[in-house]
């Protein structure tokens, strides 16, 4: 049996992970931008319902309530929410 050696490239893995998150954010940002355009400044509950609906239409998945609320709040306050990796 042959010996196989692997060299782990942590920096490369982190770069690939960051790029994947950036790609995901770029793909999903238009969902929040549409909600912002149509619901900025409206009550949080109304914005939240729009976020949940738009997210389900895009992904086919339910957005967790905590995320829906944290995304709807700045939109309700008239702030554009930008998806980006945590630093």
DSSP file (Angstrom, degrees, kcal/mol; ACC not computed):
  #  RESIDUE AA STRUCTURE BP1 BP2  ACC     N-H-->O    O-->H-N    N-H-->O    O-->H-N    TCO  KAPPA ALPHA  PHI   PSI    X-CA   Y-CA   Z-CA
    1    1 A X              0   0    0      0, 0.0     2,-0.2     0, 0.0     0, 0.0   0.000 360.0 360.0 360.0 134.6    0.0    0.0    0.0
    2    2 A X        -     0   0    0      1,-0.1     2,-0.4     0, 0.0     0, 0.0  -0.534 360.0-121.7 -82.0 144.0    1.3    3.4   -1.0
    3    3 A X        -     0   0    0     -2,-0.2     2,-0.5     2,-0.0    -1,-0.1  -0.701  26.3-159.7 -82.4 134.7    1.7    6.2    1.6
    4    4 A X        -     0   0    0     -2,-0.4     2,-0.4     2,-0.0     0, 0.0  -0.964   1.9-160.1-118.9 130.9   -0.2    9.3    0.7
    5    5 A X        -     0   0    0     -2,-0.5     2,-0.4     2,-0.0    -2,-0.0  -0.910   2.8-162.7-112.3 138.3    0.7   12.7    2.1
    6    6 A X        -     0   0    0     -2,-0.4     2,-0.6     2,-0.0    -2,-0.0  -0.945   6.7-154.9-117.3 139.0   -1.7   15.6    2.2
    7    7 A X        -     0   0    0     -2,-0.4     2,-0.5     2,-0.0    -2,-0.0  -0.968  17.1-141.4-112.7 120.8   -0.8   19.2    2.8
    8    8 A X        -     0   0    0     -2,-0.6     2,-0.9     1,-0.1     3,-0.2  -0.693   7.1-158.4 -86.3 124.8   -3.6   21.3    4.3
    9    9 A X     >  +     0   0    0     -2,-0.5     4,-2.3     1,-0.2     5,-0.2  -0.785  14.3 176.3-104.6  88.5   -3.8   24.8    2.9
   10   10 A X  H  > S+     0   0    0     -2,-0.9     4,-2.6     1,-0.2     5,-0.2   0.897  79.7  51.0 -61.2 -43.2   -5.7   26.7    5.5
   11   11 A X  H  > S+     0   0    0      1,-0.2     4,-2.4     2,-0.2    -1,-0.2   0.904 110.7  49.6 -63.2 -40.5   -5.5   30.0    3.8
   12   12 A X  H  > S+     0   0    0      2,-0.2     4,-2.3     1,-0.2    -1,-0.2   0.898 111.0  49.4 -64.5 -40.7   -6.7   28.5    0.6
   13   13 A X  H  X S+     0   0    0     -4,-2.3     4,-2.4     2,-0.2    -2,-0.2   0.917 111.6  48.4 -64.7 -43.9   -9.7   26.9    2.4
   14   14 A X  H  X S+     0   0    0     -4,-2.6     4,-2.6     2,-0.2    -2,-0.2   0.893 111.3  50.7 -63.7 -39.8  -10.5   30.2    4.1
   15   15 A X  H  X S+     0   0    0     -4,-2.4     4,-2.3     2,-0.2    -2,-0.2   0.911 111.1  48.2 -64.4 -42.3  -10.3   32.1    0.8
   16   16 A X  H  X S+     0   0    0     -4,-2.3     4,-2.2     2,-0.2    -2,-0.2   0.902 112.1  49.6 -64.6 -40.8  -12.6   29.5   -0.9
   17   17 A X  H  X S+     0   0    0     -4,-2.4     4,-2.1     2,-0.2    -2,-0.2   0.921 111.2  48.8 -64.9 -44.0  -15.1   29.7    2.0
   18   18 A X  H  X S+     0   0    0     -4,-2.6     4,-2.4     1,-0.2    -2,-0.2   0.898 111.1  50.4 -62.5 -40.2  -15.1   33.6    1.8
   19   19 A X  H  X S+     0   0    0     -4,-2.3     4,-2.6     1,-0.2    -1,-0.2   0.894 108.3  52.6 -65.6 -39.0  -15.7   33.5   -1.9
   20   20 A X  H  X S+     0   0    0     -4,-2.2     4,-2.4     2,-0.2    -1,-0.2   0.906 110.6  47.6 -62.6 -41.2  -18.6   31.0   -1.5
   21   21 A X  H  X S+     0   0    0     -4,-2.1     4,-2.7     2,-0.2    -2,-0.2   0.908 111.6  50.2 -66.5 -41.9  -20.2   33.4    1.0
   22   22 A X  H  X S+     0   0    0     -4,-2.4     4,-2.4     2,-0.2    -2,-0.2   0.906 111.5  48.6 -63.0 -41.1  -19.7   36.4   -1.3
   23   23 A X  H  X S+     0   0    0     -4,-2.6     4,-2.0     2,-0.2    -2,-0.2   0.921 111.7  49.5 -64.0 -43.8  -21.2   34.5   -4.2
   24   24 A X  H  X S+     0   0    0     -4,-2.4     4,-1.9     1,-0.2    -2,-0.2   0.930 112.0  48.6 -60.3 -46.1  -24.2   33.5   -2.1
   25   25 A X  H  X S+     0   0    0     -4,-2.7     4,-2.2     1,-0.2    -2,-0.2   0.911 110.2  50.9 -62.1 -43.3  -24.7   37.1   -0.9
   26   26 A X  H  < S+     0   0    0     -4,-2.4     4,-0.5     1,-0.2    -1,-0.2   0.865 111.5  48.5 -63.5 -35.5  -24.5   38.4   -4.5
   27   27 A X  H  < S+     0   0    0     -4,-2.0    -1,-0.2     1,-0.2    -2,-0.2   0.844 120.1  36.2 -71.7 -34.0  -27.1   35.9   -5.6
   28   28 A X  H >X S+     0   0    0     -4,-1.9     3,-1.2    -5,-0.2     4,-1.0   0.610  93.1  85.7 -98.5 -14.1  -29.5   36.6   -2.7
   29   29 A X  H 3X S+     0   0    0     -4,-2.2     4,-2.4     1,-0.3     3,-0.3   0.870  81.5  63.3 -56.9 -39.5  -29.0   40.4   -2.4
   30   30 A X  H 3> S+     0   0    0     -4,-0.5     4,-2.2     1,-0.2    -1,-0.3   0.815  96.1  60.3 -58.2 -28.0  -31.6   41.2   -5.1
   31   31 A X  H <> S+     0   0    0     -3,-1.2     4,-1.8     2,-0.2    -1,-0.2   0.956 110.1  40.1 -61.7 -49.5  -34.3   39.6   -2.9
   32   32 A X  H  X S+     0   0    0     -4,-1.0     4,-2.8    -3,-0.3    -2,-0.2   0.848 112.2  56.8 -69.7 -33.6  -33.7   42.1   -0.1
   33   33 A X  H  X S+     0   0    0     -4,-2.4     4,-2.5     2,-0.2    -1,-0.2   0.890 106.4  49.8 -65.6 -37.7  -33.2   45.0   -2.5
   34   34 A X  H  X S+     0   0    0     -4,-2.2     4,-1.7     2,-0.2    -2,-0.2   0.916 112.4  47.1 -65.5 -42.2  -36.7   44.3   -4.0
   35   35 A X  H  X S+     0   0    0     -4,-1.8     4,-2.5     1,-0.2     5,-0.3   0.920 111.9  51.2 -64.9 -42.0  -38.2   44.3   -0.5
   36   36 A X  H  X S+     0   0    0     -4,-2.8     4,-1.9     1,-0.2    -2,-0.2   0.929 108.9  51.1 -59.3 -44.9  -36.3   47.4    0.4
   37   37 A X  H  < S+     0   0    0     -4,-2.5    -1,-0.2     1,-0.2    -2,-0.2   0.843 121.2  32.7 -62.3 -34.2  -37.6   49.2   -2.8
   38   38 A X  H  < S+     0   0    0     -4,-1.7    -1,-0.2    -5,-0.1    -2,-0.2   0.671 131.2  27.5 -98.4 -17.5  -41.2   48.3   -2.0
   39   39 A X  H >< S+     0   0    0     -4,-2.5     3,-2.3    -5,-0.2    -3,-0.2   0.395  72.5 138.0-129.8   3.4  -41.3   48.3    1.8
   40   40 A X  T 3< S+     0   0    0     -4,-1.9    36,-0.2    -5,-0.3     3,-0.1  -0.286  81.0  14.8 -55.3 132.2  -38.7   50.7    3.1
   41   41 A X  T 3  S+     0   0    0     34,-1.8    -1,-0.3     1,-0.3    35,-0.2   0.367  98.2 121.7  85.8  -5.0  -40.1   52.7    6.0
   42   42 A X  S <  S-     0   0    0     -3,-2.3    -1,-0.3    33,-0.2    36,-0.1  -0.427  76.5 -70.5 -85.3 166.1  -43.2   50.5    6.5
   43   43 A X    >>  -     0   0    0      1,-0.1     4,-2.4    -2,-0.1     3,-0.6  -0.194  44.1-117.0 -57.8 146.5  -43.9   48.8    9.8
   44   44 A X  H 3> S+     0   0    0      1,-0.2     4,-3.3     2,-0.2     5,-0.2   0.878 113.3  54.4 -52.8 -44.9  -41.6   45.9   10.8
   45   45 A X  H 3> S+     0   0    0      1,-0.2     4,-1.9     2,-0.2    -1,-0.2   0.877 110.1  46.8 -61.4 -37.1  -44.3   43.3   10.7
   46   46 A X  H <> S+     0   0    0     -3,-0.6     4,-1.7     2,-0.2    -1,-0.2   0.911 115.1  45.6 -70.0 -42.5  -45.3   44.3    7.2
   47   47 A X  H  X S+     0   0    0     -4,-2.4     4,-2.8     2,-0.2    -2,-0.2   0.910 110.8  54.4 -65.3 -42.0  -41.6   44.3    6.0
   48   48 A X  H  X S+     0   0    0     -4,-3.3     4,-2.7    -5,-0.2     5,-0.2   0.915 106.9  50.2 -59.6 -44.6  -41.0   41.0    7.8
   49   49 A X  H  X S+     0   0    0     -4,-1.9     4,-2.2     1,-0.2    -1,-0.2   0.890 112.0  48.5 -61.5 -39.3  -43.9   39.3    5.9
   50   50 A X  H  X S+     0   0    0     -4,-1.7     4,-2.7     2,-0.2     5,-0.2   0.897 111.3  49.6 -68.1 -40.3  -42.5   40.6    2.6
   51   51 A X  H  X S+     0   0    0     -4,-2.8     4,-2.7     2,-0.2     5,-0.2   0.942 112.4  47.4 -62.3 -47.7  -39.0   39.3    3.5
   52   52 A X  H  X S+     0   0    0     -4,-2.7     4,-2.3     1,-0.2    -2,-0.2   0.917 114.6  46.5 -60.9 -44.6  -40.3   35.9    4.4
   53   53 A X  H  X S+     0   0    0     -4,-2.2     4,-2.2    -5,-0.2    -1,-0.2   0.925 114.4  46.2 -64.5 -46.3  -42.5   35.7    1.3
   54   54 A X  H  X S+     0   0    0     -4,-2.7     4,-1.9     2,-0.2    -2,-0.2   0.881 112.4  51.4 -65.3 -38.4  -39.7   36.9   -1.0
   55   55 A X  H  X S+     0   0    0     -4,-2.7     4,-3.0    -5,-0.2     5,-0.5   0.923 110.3  48.0 -65.5 -43.9  -37.2   34.5    0.6
   56   56 A X  H  X S+     0   0    0     -4,-2.3     4,-2.2     1,-0.2    -2,-0.2   0.896 110.7  52.2 -63.2 -39.9  -39.5   31.5    0.2
   57   57 A X  H  < S+     0   0    0     -4,-2.2    -1,-0.2    -5,-0.2    -2,-0.2   0.876 116.6  39.7 -63.7 -37.5  -40.1   32.5   -3.5
   58   58 A X  H  < S+     0   0    0     -4,-1.9    -2,-0.2    -5,-0.1    -1,-0.2   0.912 133.6  18.3 -76.8 -44.7  -36.3   32.6   -4.2
   59   59 A X  H  < S-     0   0    0     -4,-3.0    -3,-0.2     2,-0.2    -2,-0.2   0.664  87.1-128.6-106.8 -20.1  -35.1   29.7   -2.2
   60   60 A X  S  < S+     0   0    0     -4,-2.2     2,-0.3    -5,-0.5    -4,-0.2   0.600  76.7 107.7  76.3  10.1  -38.1   27.5   -1.5
   61   61 A X  S    S-     0   0    0     -6,-0.5     2,-0.4    -5,-0.0    -1,-0.3  -0.829  75.3-108.8-122.0 157.9  -37.1   27.5    2.2
   62   62 A X        -     0   0    0     -2,-0.3     2,-0.5    -3,-0.1    -9,-0.1  -0.714  29.4-132.6 -84.5 131.5  -38.5   29.2    5.3
   63   63 A X        -     0   0    0     -2,-0.4     5,-0.1   -11,-0.2    -7,-0.1  -0.724  32.6-106.7 -81.4 127.9  -36.4   32.0    6.7
   64   64 A X     >  -     0   0    0     -2,-0.5     4,-2.7     1,-0.1     3,-0.4  -0.240  26.3-119.8 -55.0 143.5  -35.9   31.6   10.4
   65   65 A X  H  > S+     0   0    0      1,-0.2     4,-2.6     2,-0.2     5,-0.2   0.865 111.8  54.3 -54.8 -42.4  -38.0   34.1   12.4
   66   66 A X  H  > S+     0   0    0      1,-0.2     4,-2.4     2,-0.2    -1,-0.2   0.903 111.3  45.2 -62.4 -40.6  -34.9   35.7   14.1
   67   67 A X  H  > S+     0   0    0     -3,-0.4     4,-2.3     2,-0.2     5,-0.3   0.921 111.3  53.0 -67.3 -43.8  -33.3   36.3   10.7
   68   68 A X  H  X S+     0   0    0     -4,-2.7     4,-2.3     1,-0.2    -2,-0.2   0.919 112.8  44.5 -57.8 -44.1  -36.6   37.7    9.2
   69   69 A X  H  X S+     0   0    0     -4,-2.6     4,-2.1     1,-0.2    -1,-0.2   0.924 113.3  49.1 -67.1 -45.0  -36.9   40.1   12.1
   70   70 A X  H  X S+     0   0    0     -4,-2.4     4,-0.7    -5,-0.2    -1,-0.2   0.798 116.4  43.5 -69.0 -26.1  -33.3   41.2   12.0
   71   71 A X  H  X S+     0   0    0     -4,-2.3     4,-1.1    -5,-0.2    -1,-0.2   0.847 114.0  49.9 -82.4 -36.7  -33.5   41.8    8.3
   72   72 A X  H  X S+     0   0    0     -4,-2.3     4,-2.7    -5,-0.3     5,-0.2   0.841  99.4  67.0 -71.6 -32.8  -36.9   43.5    8.4
   73   73 A X  H  X S+     0   0    0     -4,-2.1     4,-1.5     1,-0.2    -1,-0.2   0.935 102.9  41.2 -59.7 -52.7  -35.9   46.0   11.1
   74   74 A X  H  <>S+     0   0    0     -4,-0.7     5,-3.3     1,-0.2    -1,-0.2   0.889 114.7  53.0 -65.4 -34.3  -33.4   48.0    9.2
   75   75 A X  H ><5S+     0   0    0     -4,-1.1   -34,-1.8     1,-0.2     3,-1.7   0.920 107.5  51.9 -62.9 -41.8  -35.5   48.0    6.1
   76   76 A X  H 3<5S+     0   0    0     -4,-2.7    -1,-0.2     1,-0.3    -2,-0.2   0.833 107.7  52.8 -60.7 -32.5  -38.4   49.3    8.2
   77   77 A X  T 3<5S-     0   0    0     -4,-1.5    -1,-0.3    -5,-0.2    -2,-0.2   0.366 125.5-103.8 -85.6   4.6  -36.1   52.1    9.4
   78   78 A X  T < 5S+     0   0    0     -3,-1.7     2,-0.5     1,-0.3    -3,-0.2   0.644  78.9 132.9  84.7  15.1  -35.3   53.0    5.8
   79   79 A X      < -     0   0    0     -5,-3.3     2,-0.4    -6,-0.2    -1,-0.3  -0.860  57.6-125.4-103.4 132.3  -31.8   51.4    5.7
   80   80 A X        -     0   0    0     -2,-0.5     2,-0.4    -3,-0.1   -47,-0.1  -0.617  24.7-138.5 -74.1 126.0  -30.7   49.1    2.9
   81   81 A X        -     0   0    0     -2,-0.4     2,-0.5   -49,-0.2   -45,-0.1  -0.745  15.9-160.8 -87.8 130.3  -29.6   45.8    4.3
   82   82 A X        -     0   0    0     -2,-0.4     2,-0.4   -50,-0.0   -57,-0.0  -0.956  12.7-136.8-116.6 122.0  -26.5   44.4    2.6
   83   83 A X        +     0   0    0     -2,-0.5     2,-0.3   -58,-0.2   -54,-0.1  -0.611  41.5 149.0 -75.2 129.7  -25.6   40.7    2.9
   84   84 A X        -     0   0    0     -2,-0.4     3,-0.1   -59,-0.0   -62,-0.1  -0.986  49.0 -85.5-157.2 157.9  -22.0   40.2    3.6
   85   85 A X        -     0   0    0     -2,-0.3     2,-0.2   -67,-0.1   -67,-0.0  -0.309  46.6-108.3 -65.8 149.3  -19.7   37.8    5.4
   86   86 A X              0   0    0      1,-0.1    -1,-0.1     0, 0.0     0, 0.0  -0.562 360.0 360.0 -72.1 141.1  -19.1   38.2    9.1
   87   87 A X              0   0    0     -2,-0.2    -1,-0.1    -3,-0.1    -2,-0.1   0.396 360.0 360.0-108.2 360.0  -15.6   39.5    9.8
